[in-house]
């Protein structure tokens, strides 16, 4: 129930979930797939906030990406990444060139992004 509460707060930020029972039903199932991981819950809920069609939510629920790993945040992050527009995917990929725990400034990423068109 804590997972659903966190998911609901982010997915239905400006709406009452009771007014969208079809989204609530699918949302509860998606929240369960996040296995209590707060980052996964917030990431997917934030992405789904802009999607009002139940079929869009069901597409996330039925995705084969959930089968990649058990107890891991990767599926939720991949689903969110796949939903990004192409220009933001490119920007995100520049962030990935830095080693884990390496401190970098946003200006560095901006310069790389601009230099590569």
N, C-alpha and C positions, 0 to 999 in steps of 0.2 A: 504493500500500500504506500510505503514511503517513495518507492520508485515512481509510481503513478502520480503521486502528489507533486514531485519535482518536475516530471515530464509535463503534466497538466499546466503547471504555473508558467512554463516557458512556451508551450505549444498554443495555449489558449490565452495568451497575454491580455488581449483586449476583447475576449469573447467569453461567454458562459458555456462550458462544455455540455451542460444539460440541454442547451439549445441545439446541440449537434450530436445526438446520440449515436449516429453512424460513425462519426469521427472518434467519439469516445471509445466505442467498442474496439476499433482498430488500434487506437492510441494505446489502450491498455495492453494489447498484445505486443505492440512494438516496445513499450516500456519493459515488459517482461523479458524480451529478447536482449535488452541492454544489461541484464544480470546485475542490476543495482549499481552500475558504474556511473557516477554523477556526470563525468565528462561526456560519456556516450549519450546519456539521457538529455543533457542540455544541448548537445550538438544536433541531434536528430530533431528534438522538439523545436529548436530555433529554425531549422530548415523547413520543417512542416508548417510552421506558423504562417508562412506565405502561401500555403496550398490549401484550398478550401474544398477540393473535390475528393470524395472518399476513395475514388479509384487511384489517385496519386498516393494516398496513404497506404492503400493495399499493395501498390507496386513496391513500396519500401518493405512492407511486411513479408511479401512473397519472394523478395530478392534472394538469389542463390549465394550472395555474399555472406549471409548469416552462417553458412556452412563452412566458411574458411577456417575458423578457429573457435574453440570453446573458451569461455571465460576470458575473452580478450576484447579490447576496445577497437581493434582494427576494423571489424565489419562496420560499426557505426561511423567511424571516421571516413572509411572508403565511400559509404553511401552519401555522406555529406559532401565529400570532395567531388564525387561524380556529378553532383547537382550544381556545382559551381559553373559560372560562365567560363568560356575558354580563356579569356584574358586573366581571370583570377586564378585559374589552374596554373597558368604560366608563372604568375607572381608567386604562388604557393611553392612551385617547384624550385624557384630560386632560394627559398628559405631552406629547402631540404639539402642544399649543397654544403651547408655548414655542418661540422661534426656535432654529435650529441653533446649537449651542455656547453657548447661554444657560445660565448656572449657576442652578439652582433647587434649593430644598430640598424634601424629601419632604413636609414639613408644608404647604407651599403647595398641593401636589397633593391632599393629604388634605382641606384646607379646601374646595377647589373641589369635590371629590367629594361631601363631606357637604352643601355648600350646594345642590348640584344634585340631591339626593335619591339 
